[in-house]
Amino acid sequence: MTFEVIDWLRACPEDRPRDPTQPALDRTEDETMTDFTQLAQHYVEAWNETDATARREAVQRLWAPTGRYVDPVVDVQGHEQIAAAIGAVQEQFPGMVFELLGEVDSHHAQARFQWGLGPAGREPLVVGFDVVEVGQDGRVASVLGFLDRVPAQV
């Protein structure tokens, strides 16, 4: 039965309403990966934005108004709290930058990717991975963050 449904969905894409900002079943895997790769790049850019006003604007573009970010250290919701959490990380790690490490893995409305935080162009001091879920509007609904490597003195 499941295969019949999947076959029907792929055979009749014009009969399915879909939000063009969402990864769709009729997109190729490469196209979906590109969408989530771009999302992950914008996400990292928001974490690297040092100007408070520009950071708030980046968060508003990227996250849904009720978006949530949670990791072992913080649990915040909404644009203001998320922007403030990013600012707090920047204060704790001045001059450090986030970068994507490896490929973005995605399916349906979620993606996971590894990131590093450290001096630009050098080995990251902190390594983690995030699982991002997008909502109907294509913006981030939730992020579950995990810390894989953290220096002892943090």
N, C-alpha and C positions, 0 to 999 in steps of 0.2 A: 504494500500500500504506500509506504513512504516513497519508494522509487517512482510510483505512478504520479504522486503529487509533484515531486521534483521535476519529472519529465514534462508534466503539464505546465509548470511554472516557466520552464525554459522554452517550451514550444509556443507559449502565448504571452510574450512580454507586453504586447500592446494592450492586453486585457487587464493588466495589473496596474493599479495606481501606485506611484512611488514618488517619494521625495527625491529630486535630483541631487540633493546634497548628501544622501545616504549611499553607502555601498549597496549596490543592487545585485540581485541574483544573476542578472543578464550581463553584468560586467565581467570581464576576464579577471583572473586572479591578479595579473600584473596591474590592471587598472585599479583594483581595490587596494593593493599594496601601495600604489602611488598615492592614492587619496590619504591613507593612514600615514604614510611616510611624510607627506606634506603636513598633516596634522601634528605629527610628532616633532617635526622641525619647528613649526610655529609654537608649539608647547615649550620647547627648549628655549626659543627666542624670548618668550614671555618670562621664563625663569632667569634669563640673562639681562633683561631690561633693568637698567639701574635708575632711570628717571621715574619717579613715583607716578607722575601723571601719565606718561607713556605706558608704564606697566599696568596701571588701572585700565587704560583703554585696550591694551592687548588682552587682558583678562576678560573684559567685557565682550570682545570679539570672539574669543576662543571658548569660553565657558557659558553654559546656560545660566540664567539668573539664579537658579537654585542649585547650581553645580556644587559638588562636594569633593574635597580633597582630604584623604586620610592616609597617614603613614604611621610608623611606630612613635613618632614624636608629636604629631599634631592631627587634629580632626577639625576641619573648618568647612563652612558652607557659605555660598554667596560670593559675589564679586569682591566686596570690600575685605572680607576675611581672607580670601584666597590671595589677593594682592598684598595684604599685610603679612601673610605667612611667607610669601616669596621675599618680601622686603626684609623680614627677620633673618631668613637664610643668608641673604646677601650681606647683612650686617655681621653675621657669625663667620662668614667666609669671604672677607673683602678681597677683591681682585681676582677671585676664582671664577671660572666659567663652566657652565654645563655644556656637555656635548653628547650626541647620540653615539652609542657604541654598538656596532653591528646592525643587523637588519631589523625592520619592524615586522612583527608577525601579527596577522589580523584575520578575523573572520566575522561575518555578520556585522554587528555594530560595536565590536570591541577590538582592541589592539593591545599588544604588549611590546615593550622595548626596554633595552638596557641603556643606562646613561652613566656618565662619569662627571664628577665635579673636581676641578683642580686648576692649577696654573695652565694658562693657554699653551697648547702644544706639548704638554708634558704628561706624565703618568698621573691619572686622577687619584686624588686622596680618598674620595668617597665614590663608591659604585653602588648603584641600585637598579631596580627595574620597576616600571609602572605599568599598570593595567588600566587602560582608558576605555570608557564606554561613552558613546555618543548618543544623544537623544534624537527625537524626530526632526529637530531643526538643524541637525548636523553639528551642533556644538557639544562640547564636553559636558556630560551629565555627572560623571563620577570618575575619580582617579583613586586607585588603590596603589599606594607606594610601598615598596619593600627596600630595605637597606641591606645590601650584600656585604659591603666592606665599609667600615667606619673607623677612622683613627681612634686609638685608645683615649686620647686627651679631649675628644669632642664631647 
